[in-house]
């Protein structure tokens, strides 16, 4: 989704005022960022899964701010919704958000894990990315959220998924269908 798409999801009057305040005084971002959910709405958008107007507004405020240190502070001090907004904003920003994405992958919040493996995941090293994919399988997060999954999947990921499949089979648990499909593709690639 582009910033223009996000803009169509929010109350333009509130957002324009908030952006003007941030442009004038970057310190104003904290309270505005925190209140965006209340002001713009938290109801999920059916046409944009994983998004709500508050998330869209927060991302647009971050684009106005653009200060790496302050953006990181908003993540570290934020609640899960605020952290999710920072993760959603990373692909649009020219900041180093690798530490934030890595932190999100260590959480047990499937929304944060999914967001960390979105478009910004291109900045993650292969080992971290693979661990994130395996965590998605473990947590039941659909692999469709993983950006460039088919391009980045490799033999090492296949080995990790195969080990997880064996553990699950021993425990009488099944692998999700999307993980089985990916594992089968990796096994076929290995044979070629």
Number of C-alpha atoms within 10 A of each C-alpha: 8 7 14 9 10 19 16 11 18 22 15 13 8 15 20 13 11 22 22 15 15 20 15 10 11 16 13 16 23 16 10 20 23 17 15 24 20 10 16 21 17 15 11 14 12 9 7 11 8 14 19 20 24 27 29 25 30 29 27 24 24 24 18 17 20 15 14 15 10 16 22 18 12 20 20 15 11 17 11 15 18 23 25 25 26 27 26 24 24 25 16 16 20 12 14 13 24 18 11 17 27 18 14 25 25 13 12 11 13 17 17 23 27 26 26 31 27 21 17 20 24 16 14 18 10 16 10 14 24 21 15 24 26 20 19 21 21 15 14 14 19 16 19 11 17 22 18 14 17 11 7 14 18 17 14 13 21 22 14 16 24 19 12 17 20 15 14 14 12 10 9 8 11 14 20 16 12 15 22 16 12 18 22 15 15 21 16 10 12 11 6 5
